[in-house]
């Protein structure tokens, strides 16, 4: 006998199948099986978003400073 069949015979129908129509119980079960792994992946990524934003802003500011220094050096070399 299949393992799922043994579990069903031992424990009976799941909570969702006891309290919801079949099609809703199946839909909710599939939805949960898709959402939980996505949350496990996405929640840690949300923690890194502020750090990435800060890094990008720092990178942009530092490149702007380098461009300003290059412009200043060019102006001093040309004698303006």
Secondary structure, 3 states (H helix, E strand, C coil): CCHHHHHHHHHCCCHHHHHCCHHHHHHHHHHHHHHHHHHHHHHHHHHHHHHHHHHHHHHHHHHHHHHHHHHHHHHHHHCC
